[in-house]
């Protein structure tokens, strides 16, 4: 089967992930975080990623500073790559 070029980037930080999993172990299925870079049908490079802040609603997290930090970092990274 054929498909357009793509690259899956995986981002993990044991310190941050552990803090999140101490609050709700189930968040481990979401970690490490991922960013997909791919070519669309027109050949344009696209970037897709799930905003980590969306995880706040799915899990019982009291402290979300880690998610806020990671979301800010991924936003900067993907914005810089898109330009």
Order of alpha helices (4+ residues) and beta strands (2+ residues): beta-alpha-beta-beta-alpha
